[in-house]
Amino acid sequence: MNAVGAVWEGLTRGWGVDHPAVLALLLLALLPLMATAFRRRGIASAGLVPDDPLSRLVGGGLRVAGVVAIVALVLGLAGLHRREQSVEREGTGAHLVLLLDRSSSMDNSFADAAPTGDQESKSAAAKRLLAQFVARRPHDRIAVAAFSTSPMPVLPLTDHHEVVDAAIDAIDRPGLAFTDVGRGLALAFSYFAEDTDEASRAVLLVSDGAALIDRRVQDMLRDAAARTPVHLYWLFLRSRGAPGIYDVPTSGNDTAQANPERHLHLFLQSLGVPYRAFEATSPQAVAQAITEIDRQETRPIRYVERIPRRDLVRPAFLVAAIAVALLMAAKLAERQLRPAGRGGTKAEGAPATDLRRAA
């Protein structure tokens, strides 16, 4: 019994029905094997019936069609479906948090002015290129967060990339004035707090500026970096003519108040995690930077692919309709025996499936 149960479980694994009681009607599938809807005609002598393998094959096929029609109808009425499944696969990718700057300066072009003509704003260029980046990485689990006057959680880590695309599509909405990058980074690190997978983790900060980070927030970020090792990337969308993160002031006024972007870069370097910054002063430079980040995060990853439930009611009814149509065509093609005179009858083209050997 255990062996039979194991075989049955193996055959039915992944399959299900909504109305199991309806499956009792499957016993009706035995009817075509015991009876026929076609006319039977007795033959006085078996010697009068020529050997006809084709007719026997056609007759057997019609019985099988009857069985298939009943089985398919019953399964359709029972609500046959494939259950939702989770399949573990291997690929390349990472668990990635996109941290997006939503300050009002992101609505300007790289010339630090309102976009005109065919110019793109920084947020529009970032949206277009990040969407392409996500499309090239089908195995990543991606979260989205934003920051402006305060941090804004948008989307937790997910492998449903259509939701990620929708979140990215909203990043070019009008932003606010302030840039609280410190608490935005703290929010991004918190996304990995309950992430127990062994996949590579990365935070991609997309911003065109920075501001002072409170001492307490700095300590919070150092603690988070120590507890949650991540790869950190900063895509700095620098306006043309603005100071760069690698530019050392010659006047000696090298303070966080005067050069917040440079000092944010120095602070991120001090966190003790793998960190890399990219300066981009045009959409083309942004594309090159994102391509390089894409190349960096190509480590092996195990991921679970969820296969949603698939209803098979319509395919079952379609199979039943085809089988019934075949039986109807055979029935309509059947010819009756017509009288040939007083002395007996004459068969006009009676199919061999109607002829039965007499004992």
GUNU-489819 format. One record per residue: chain; x, y, z negated of N, C-alpha, C in turn. Coordinates in steps of 0.001 Angstrom, whole numbers. Each point is the difference from the previous one (the first is absolute). Layout:
A X Y Z X Y Z X Y Z
...
REM end
This chain:
A 820 -1205 0 -820 1205 0 860 1265 0
A 1117 -76 -747 880 1175 -23 554 294 1380
A 355 -1070 737 531 180 1351 -1055 601 918
A -1245 -481 -119 -1091 541 820 -238 1472 -333
A 27 311 -1316 -186 1390 -404 1101 907 521
A 1248 -514 7 1119 801 502 -133 247 1494
A -432 -1032 731 -189 167 1452 -1104 1011 280
A -1118 -119 -763 -1104 939 210 413 1432 -322
A 752 182 -1083 469 1333 -358 913 569 1075
A 859 -856 571 885 467 1057 -762 407 1242
A -1090 -743 312 -778 318 1198 -827 1266 -178
A -471 238 -1227 -899 1138 -220 712 1223 -559
A 1286 -74 -240 721 1143 -567 -85 1210 943
A -422 1104 -538 -111 1209 809 -1357 165 657
A -844 -1049 -28 -1310 69 628 -1065 109 -1091
A -1129 588 324 -1082 111 -960 -1318 251 697
A -1101 -191 -751 -1347 291 505 -737 800 -1064
A -942 822 424 -777 813 -929 -1154 -789 -628
A -501 -1032 690 -1155 -769 -468 338 -1488 74
A 695 -533 -984 448 -1403 54 -1145 -996 127
A -1180 288 -564 -1105 -955 46 -440 -295 1426
A 193 960 893 -406 -198 1400 811 -1115 660
A 1200 -275 -533 858 -1023 614 -628 -1390 -54
A -1013 -188 -852 -690 -1297 -32 -647 -320 1347
A -308 1028 762 -607 -215 1319 971 -599 1006
A 1282 -100 -367 966 -620 909 -329 -1464 273
A -788 -616 -866 -415 -1393 244 -802 -122 1298
A -646 1094 398 -758 -18 1261 899 -203 1205
A 1304 238 -165 924 -177 1128 117 -1458 410
A -505 -925 -844 19 -1426 361 -1111 -353 980
A -1014 854 115 -1144 -320 870 397 -232 1458
A 837 860 612 353 -270 1406 718 -1330 213
A 607 -553 -1048 688 -1284 127 -970 -1167 -97
A -1188 250 -567 -980 -1081 -182 -1175 97 958
A -233 1152 596 -1141 193 904 414 921 1127
A -859 112 982 280 867 1145 -1265 692 442
A 138 1192 511 -1142 737 525 -275 -324 1448
A 856 -830 601 -176 -366 1400 -856 -1264 101
A -665 -194 1136 -899 -1140 199 799 -1300 139
A -538 -1030 -590 608 -1321 127 -841 -833 968
A 626 -807 848 -672 -891 933 618 -1388 -106
A -816 -937 -270 495 -1364 -83 328 -572 1381
A 951 -865 86 398 -651 1239 -195 -1510 -180
A -703 -612 964 -324 -1435 -125 1243 -866 -31
A 1014 397 690 1208 -813 68 1214 905 -125
A 916 -373 -907 1204 809 -159 855 -2 1249
A -187 -1000 817 778 -51 1234 -365 1077 987
A -1204 596 -158 -410 1085 903 697 1316 -312
A 624 81 -1159 635 1251 -404 1486 -40 355
A 433 847 944 1425 -3 350 849 570 -1135
A 1235 -429 -33 925 538 -1000 322 1453 347
A -318 929 -895 138 1442 285 668 692 -1188
A 1362 6 -68 695 649 -1133 -316 1486 -128
A -200 684 1148 -275 1437 -57 -1303 287 -733
A -1028 -842 280 -1280 204 -673 126 -245 -1493
A 765 -1033 -376 199 -249 -1421 724 1188 -658
A 971 578 723 729 1158 -529 -923 1205 -166
A -864 228 1021 -945 1118 -79 -982 -214 -1151
A -484 -1226 -130 -926 -286 -1095 637 224 -1355
A 1245 -470 -169 705 227 -1259 243 1480 -252
A 316 745 1068 220 1435 -142 -1245 736 -440
A -1174 -425 512 -1245 643 -409 -314 -270 -1469
A 314 -1223 -464 -190 -285 -1427 925 885 -860
A 1255 115 437 930 853 -736 -491 1447 -2
A -548 471 1130 -530 1365 62 -1143 182 -992
A -834 -1029 -155 -1078 69 -989 536 109 -1412
A 1040 -786 -315 610 66 -1324 594 1390 -239
A 741 503 993 637 1317 -135 -1048 1090 -192
A -1113 -64 734 -1039 1021 -113 -571 44 -1415
A -279 -1167 -566 -584 -36 -1342 1014 470 -1039
A 1248 -495 85 1030 388 -967 239 1515 48
A 105 559 1210 260 1439 130 -1164 824 -531
A -1236 -436 257 -1159 717 -516 -23 -14 -1532
A 267 -1155 -585 -19 -107 -1460 1095 862 -612
A 1212 -38 575 1091 810 -539 -298 1494 127
A -631 386 1104 -382 1395 152 -1025 421 -1038
A -1005 -856 -248 -1015 315 -1006 594 15 -1407
A 1043 -817 -222 631 -57 -1318 930 1185 -251
A 310 783 1039 885 1165 -179 1464 -380 -16
A 446 -739 1000 1397 -431 70 925 1211 98
A 1122 -52 -731 982 1087 56 1362 -507 -437
A 1008 760 382 1355 -220 -516 179 911 -1199
A 422 -578 -1135 157 792 -1204 1171 977 127
A -42 1040 -815 1147 910 -84 1206 -772 -523
A 1147 237 623 1197 -733 -365 1156 962 -212
A 966 -444 -772 1239 740 -208 1153 -890 436
A 780 492 947 1095 -779 553 1305 730 -290
A 937 -679 -626 1304 610 -291 891 -97 1231
A 562 1126 396 853 46 1178 1302 698 -351
A 959 -88 907 1278 677 -164 220 965 1154
A 556 1150 -314 298 984 1030 1050 970 -513
A 14 1194 555 902 1052 -462 -835 1217 -356
A 383 669 -1090 -764 1167 -398 333 405 -1413
A -900 754 -621 237 530 -1340 -1328 430 -597
A 44 282 -1300 -1091 689 -671 386 1474 -21
A -827 812 617 394 1371 321 -1054 984 -488
A 457 1076 -653 -886 1100 -401 333 1212 858
A -989 506 716 150 1244 762 -440 1150 -898
A 933 863 -372 -274 1150 -866 20 1254 863
A -1143 615 176 -172 1048 1002 -220 1356 -664
A 741 984 462 -130 1379 -464 -1230 629 656
A -924 517 -842 -1193 636 547 -45 1485 -361
A 1165 612 -169 37 1447 -243 -319 732 1295
A -413 1245 -122 -455 766 1170 1108 220 1020
A 1267 -22 -429 1098 203 940 83 -1131 1029
A -556 -1163 -307 8 -1114 955 -909 269 1195
A -894 985 -138 -889 338 1118 682 901 1019
A 1227 485 -300 756 816 942 814 -885 932
A 473 606 1074 886 -709 917 1419 -1 -562
A 922 -631 696 1387 -22 -448 656 1379 115
A -680 923 695 473 1388 48 -546 808 -1177
A -680 -682 -969 -568 622 -1194 -1030 1056 355
A -845 -329 975 -1081 886 411 -1185 -871 407
A -1158 641 118 -1184 -746 418 231 -570 1404
A -334 -1291 235 247 -601 1320 -785 716 1092
A 648 204 1142 -653 603 1159 290 -855 1223
A -909 39 950 209 -737 1243 119 -1489 -247
A 1086 -571 501 203 -1445 -137 858 -344 -1220
A 206 951 -919 774 -278 -1200 -785 -881 -967
A 735 -821 -745 -593 -837 -1024 346 549 -1380
A -943 -81 -904 336 298 -1383 818 -1160 -564
A 674 264 -1115 800 -1069 -623 -891 -1168 -421
A -1175 306 -551 -894 -1069 -440 -537 -798 1177
A -285 664 1135 -500 -719 1174 1081 -910 577
A 1242 496 57 1096 -839 496 225 -1193 -927
A -50 249 -1319 185 -1088 -955 -1120 -1029 140
A -1242 470 171 -1122 -934 141 177 -884 1227
A 330 587 1120 157 -772 1238 1119 -1029 -120
A 1140 402 -532 1156 -886 -43 -120 -1059 -1099
A -631 343 -1120 -212 -997 -1045 -993 -1067 455
A -1017 391 773 -945 -991 534 725 -997 898
A 923 483 821 787 -901 842 911 -884 -852
A 559 566 -1059 868 -741 -908 -764 -1160 -648
A -1199 267 -489 -815 -1041 -632 -386 -1075 1021
A -309 414 1226 -390 -971 1026 1135 -967 329
A 1246 429 -159 1150 -878 291 302 -946 -1158
A -700 140 -1129 332 -788 -1182 -1251 -727 -505
A -435 -1029 720 -1276 -655 -336 21 -774 -1303
A 1195 -347 -520 69 -833 -1198 221 807 -1281
A 128 1302 95 211 828 -1183 -1283 109 -827
A 174 112 -1322 -1070 478 -858 297 1472 -257
A -963 855 292 247 1443 10 -992 697 -914
A 517 944 -774 -824 892 -818 210 1429 484
A -959 848 -280 85 1406 417 -305 881 -1213
A 853 984 -241 -212 999 -1045 338 1371 586
A -513 1028 -609 266 1360 467 225 896 -1214
A 535 1175 259 195 961 -1085 -59 1407 572
A -442 885 -816 -1 1425 304 67 708 -1351
A -1081 635 -423 -29 568 -1336 60 -1085 -1072
A -503 -1184 333 47 -1157 -895 107 -1257 849
A 435 -1117 -597 83 -1248 773 -1397 -541 295
A -139 -660 1155 -1303 -504 429 143 -1453 458
A -458 -971 -819 -2 -1389 472 -1001 -149 1133
A 412 -597 1099 -862 -148 1171 -367 -1459 235
A 989 -894 -21 -248 -1390 359 1009 -885 -709
A -444 -1054 -708 954 -919 -638 658 -895 1041
A 969 -791 -436 675 -920 915 -1012 -934 644
A 16 -68 1306 -950 -827 726 629 -492 1291
A -509 -1138 485 427 -491 1306 -1064 246 1067
A -1042 770 -347 -1025 371 978 433 1307 669
A 659 -125 1123 618 1173 612 -1006 947 634
A -1211 -470 261 -990 928 531 -356 1054 -1049
A 32 -382 -1283 -251 965 -1069 1186 957 -123
A 1207 -538 159 1200 844 -33 -48 1032 1124
A -413 -434 1189 -106 927 1131 -971 1133 -309
A -1108 -338 -653 -980 1039 -352 584 981 -1004
A 787 -506 -961 626 889 -984 1024 919 659
A 796 -545 914 988 813 710 -695 1047 870
A -1138 -379 567 -709 903 893 -495 1249 -722
A -72 -53 -1323 -525 1138 -758 1083 937 -519
A 1275 -262 313 1056 793 -635 151 1392 600
A -620 255 1139 134 1339 578 -1184 899 -339
A -797 -401 -999 -1052 906 -486 651 1192 -698
A -670 1156 -45 613 1191 -626 464 -285 -1419
A 1246 428 -303 589 -285 -1302 -78 1177 -948
A 594 -199 -1193 32 1029 -1035 1382 634 -52
A 180 904 -921 1206 830 46 1205 -642 -679
A -188 -662 -1126 1125 -399 -828 522 -1379 409
A 1267 -306 -405 631 -1273 344 538 -647 -1276
A -798 -854 -608 425 -686 -1223 572 -1369 385
A 1217 15 560 598 -1226 507 378 -954 -1128
A 316 535 -1180 418 -851 -1110 -1093 -959 -425
A -1189 534 -279 -1098 -870 -416 -498 -855 1157
A 202 477 1232 -327 -849 1156 884 -1228 42
A 1305 174 -259 912 -1144 -41 -348 -938 -1154
A -378 550 -1140 -399 -846 -1130 -1209 -859 375
A -950 578 720 -1156 -764 457 430 -1113 955
A 927 319 924 458 -1016 959 677 -1169 -706
A 846 278 -1010 652 -1066 -753 -1024 -850 -752
A -1071 622 -474 -991 -744 -789 -738 -1036 839
A -21 151 1317 -668 -983 858 644 -1378 -114
A 1292 -31 -390 707 -1278 -78 -17 -594 -1407
A -692 639 -934 39 -436 -1397 -517 -1426 -157
A -1040 -365 747 -585 -1334 -109 298 -858 1225
A 951 409 802 371 -758 1200 1046 -1040 -392
A -419 -1267 -79 900 -1072 -444 642 -749 1151
A -345 322 1235 609 -688 1136 1489 331 80
A 737 -909 648 1438 186 136 372 740 1285
A -964 625 622 260 708 1249 785 1284 -271
A 656 494 1047 700 1272 -87 -1010 1122 -227
A 342 944 -877 -883 1126 -309 658 1291 471
A -803 880 570 544 1258 505 -1028 1115 -161
A 510 1206 -255 -825 1211 -36 494 920 1099
A -904 431 861 331 934 1069 -657 1339 -312
A 827 974 -421 -466 1348 -309 57 841 1268
A -1131 557 394 -79 866 1178 -389 1388 -490
A 952 937 65 -243 1328 -564 845 1030 738
A -487 1255 -16 757 1084 628 597 941 -1034
A -47 -401 -1272 560 879 -1022 -40 -662 -1357
A 348 773 -1014 34 -522 -1364 -239 1153 -952
A -96 -356 -1258 -163 1001 -1057 713 -514 -1239
A 38 798 -1029 657 -413 -1233 -711 -1209 -598
A 790 -963 -481 -549 -1178 -667 237 148 -1487
A -1076 -76 -759 86 128 -1448 935 -1064 -582
A 680 339 -1095 941 -927 -635 -695 -1305 -395
A -1193 127 -555 -714 -1210 -407 -328 -878 1197
A -346 614 1143 -276 -777 1214 1281 -637 509
A 1112 711 -83 1279 -592 396 308 -1249 -824
A -196 98 -1308 248 -1170 -859 -957 -1138 350
A -1238 333 310 -978 -1006 377 439 -723 1279
A 518 772 972 446 -587 1262 1234 -878 -201
A 921 417 -851 1183 -824 -271 -397 -1319 -648
A -948 80 -926 -471 -1219 -653 -706 -910 993
A -832 569 884 -713 -803 994 977 -644 980
A 1048 735 413 989 -555 929 780 -1135 -643
A 251 102 -1315 732 -1063 -695 -858 -1251 -128
A -1315 168 -212 -882 -1155 -177 -470 -588 1318
A -66 823 1044 -552 -449 1283 980 352 1114
A 958 -870 287 954 293 1080 -723 126 1344
A 245 1097 683 -604 232 1314 1053 601 918
A -285 -51 1285 759 766 983 -755 1304 213
A 705 1087 -77 -630 1316 71 490 736 1244
A -958 484 802 327 778 1202 -717 1341 -95
A 727 1050 369 -612 1327 78 118 494 1435
A -1155 149 645 -58 589 1335 -310 1488 -194
A 1061 822 69 -110 1431 -263 -308 715 1307
A -1214 526 116 -429 719 1201 401 1469 -165
A 1211 298 382 557 1330 -249 -418 979 1091
A -495 1147 -421 -310 1061 958 1306 570 552
A -13 336 1287 1209 541 616 373 1329 -652
A 1267 90 -405 487 1192 -679 -18 -104 -1508
A -703 -1009 -546 -39 -171 -1458 1252 -734 -460
A 422 196 -1256 1198 -698 -499 -194 -1518 31
A 1064 -715 312 -56 -1453 25 381 -593 -1344
A -274 -1270 -164 299 -642 -1283 1494 -272 -156
A 751 87 1095 1450 -220 -83 788 1313 -16
A -715 1129 131 675 1298 45 335 473 -1418
A 1284 249 -240 442 510 -1312 55 1523 84
A -723 707 -859 1 1469 65 1414 556 -237
A 360 974 795 1332 606 -146 6 1103 -1039
A -1163 492 -354 -53 1119 -944 158 -449 -1446
A -10 -1299 -226 121 -506 -1355 -1329 -107 -723
A -1069 423 658 -1332 -61 -614 -636 -1355 292
A 671 -1047 -445 -450 -1367 276 -830 -499 -1183
A -1248 477 -61 -894 -398 -1092 -1242 -671 573
A -710 -731 -870 -1225 -674 447 -1070 1006 388
A 7 1185 -641 -990 1017 364 270 553 1385
A 1266 202 360 345 597 1295 7 -1031 1120
A 372 -1241 -301 108 -1045 1027 -675 -1289 -505
A -1328 7 -92 -687 -1169 -565 170 -1269 836
A 55 131 1336 134 -1186 836 1354 -679 -210
A 1069 792 -47 1336 -565 -223 68 -689 -1362
A -591 618 -1020 87 -573 -1342 -936 -1211 -157
A -1082 -46 752 -802 -1224 16 809 -1135 614
A 732 309 1061 865 -1005 642 1048 -509 -995
A 633 911 -738 1006 -412 -991 -632 -831 -1116
A -1211 371 -407 -672 -755 -1052 -338 -1407 471
A -505 -133 1218 -351 -1331 518 1247 -874 136
A 1110 612 332 1250 -755 58 399 -539 -1374
A -395 697 -1056 419 -378 -1347 -897 -1070 -630
A -1054 -442 678 -936 -937 -598 561 -1418 -98
A 1071 -279 743 592 -1329 -67 -701 -1043 850
A -820 423 951 -651 -929 936 528 295 1398
A -58 -981 921 406 279 1383 -829 1145 569
A 686 1038 439 -686 1219 427 638 523 1271
A -853 488 886 505 606 1233 -945 1122 414
A 577 1129 407 -781 1157 428 204 232 1494
A -1068 470 650 45 317 1426 -532 1421 175
A 792 849 640 -463 1339 346 -530 -18 1422
A -1183 579 191 -590 49 1334 -538 1396 241
A 393 593 1120 -446 1357 336 -855 20 1266
A -492 -1176 418 -850 -84 1181 -728 -1337 -36
A -1116 -126 738 -678 -1301 62 912 -1111 507
A 911 313 927 922 -1018 510 934 -494 -1101
A 467 919 -843 873 -394 -1106 -761 -835 -1027
A -1281 330 -208 -827 -808 -903 -125 -1420 541
A -232 -120 1313 -131 -1325 609 1279 -813 -177
A 1161 643 192 1267 -710 -172 196 -449 -1444
A -364 851 -946 155 -356 -1411 -902 -1169 -372
A -1251 17 455 -930 -1086 -324 455 -1303 638
A 564 91 1206 535 -1205 651 1137 -591 -819
A 855 848 -550 1109 -480 -831 -521 -629 -1290
A -1009 595 -621 -590 -587 -1202 -634 -1351 328
A -654 -74 1127 -595 -1263 455 1071 -1068 145
A 1162 384 528 1095 -957 181 580 -451 -1337
A 41 907 -975 577 -321 -1301 -850 -1021 -755
A -1312 138 71 -894 -853 -787 -474 -1202 818
A 915 -891 300 -324 -1203 774 516 -1233 -731
A -380 -154 -1239 425 -1150 -789 -1060 -1092 49
A 416 -1264 -229 -1002 -1085 -15 -1033 247 -1092
A -1228 -386 289 -1089 202 -950 -989 -1147 142
A -510 -462 -1136 -1108 -945 -1 -1279 794 -238
A -987 -242 817 -1248 727 -150 -1166 -952 201
A -1118 377 -555 -1216 -808 82 -935 660 1005
A -331 -741 1035 -933 499 1009 -1394 -500 -337
A -923 909 -175 -1376 -373 -306 -786 -135 1295
A -558 -1177 212 -825 -265 1177 -1456 79 -442
A -768 958 482 -1375 174 -494 -913 -1147 415
A -1116 -103 -692 -1010 -1000 346 -454 200 1438
A -232 -1117 673 -443 59 1396 -1269 -826 143
A -1119 659 300 -1265 -702 194 12 -747 1326
A -453 -1267 -42 -16 -857 1192 -1417 -391 377
A -989 766 -483 -1390 -330 299 -285 161 1493
A 413 1120 559 -269 228 1432 698 -1025 890
A 1314 -282 -231 616 -1061 817 -710 -1339 -139
A -489 -335 -1207 -714 -1269 -177 -1283 -9 828
A -765 1082 -48 -1227 54 790 297 -2 1505
A 1124 595 398 378 -14 1409 292 -1418 463
A 745 -775 -804 280 -1396 342 -1298 -788 87
A -912 226 -964 -1291 -700 21 -782 356 1259
A 10 1272 395 -740 419 1198 561 -664 1252
A 1327 -99 87 604 -648 1171 -382 -1475 50
A 49 -677 -1165 -350 -1423 -32 -1472 -214 355
A -887 841 -534 -1429 -121 315 -257 288 1473
A 708 998 551 -167 304 1427 425 -1188 859
A 1071 -688 -392 435 -1187 735 -1063 -1098 -51
A -588 -207 -1186 -1053 -1012 -132 -1243 382 798
A -370 1270 -1 -1160 447 776 224 -186 1483
A 1217 301 462 296 -192 1421 -102 -1471 377
A 503 -878 -868 -94 -1440 286 -1447 -464 -4
A -798 538 -952 -1413 -390 -58 -756 459 1226
A 242 1223 451 -675 513 1195 422 -734 1260
A 1213 -554 -9 479 -735 1173 -508 -1431 34
A -618 -439 -1087 -513 -1372 -58 -1198 -142 934
A -68 -1110 756 -1102 -246 943 -867 -1152 -490
A -1298 153 242 -916 -1068 -364 -58 -1053 1108
A -405 -1219 -397 -221 -1057 981 -1365 208 647
A -38 46 1307 -1250 248 725 -516 -1305 619
A -1323 -161 107 -554 -1216 624 452 -119 1451
A 408 -1237 407 411 -232 1390 -1044 -791 770
A -1045 -401 -641 -1042 -778 672 -675 -912 -998
A -966 -867 486 -724 -875 -912 886 -1068 -616
A 1029 -344 727 808 -1111 -453 1017 346 -1052
A 156 1249 -356 1015 321 -1002 370 1465 48
A 1169 293 -494 490 1383 -72 1354 91 641
A 330 1230 356 1308 259 601 646 1179 -709
A 1211 -193 -447 691 1079 -702 610 952 990
A -338 1303 -148 592 1011 851 1071 750 -775
A 1179 -474 193 1119 733 -608 -16 -14 -1511
A -591 -1053 -626 18 -44 -1461 1427 -86 -483
A 356 801 -976 1381 -8 -467 340 -1302 -692
A 1267 -352 109 444 -1262 -577 -117 9 -1509
A -62 1200 -610 -141 53 -1457 -1364 -493 -448
A -1005 -75 965 -1344 -495 -338 -99 -1508 106
A 1022 -593 577 -52 -1441 229 636 -720 -1166
A -661 -991 -503 489 -768 -1126 26 -1478 357
A 1065 -627 -357 82 -1431 235 -992 -732 -906
A -717 -933 578 -934 -814 -798 734 -1244 -482
A -316 -388 -1143 654 -1174 -551 -442 -1272 718
REM end
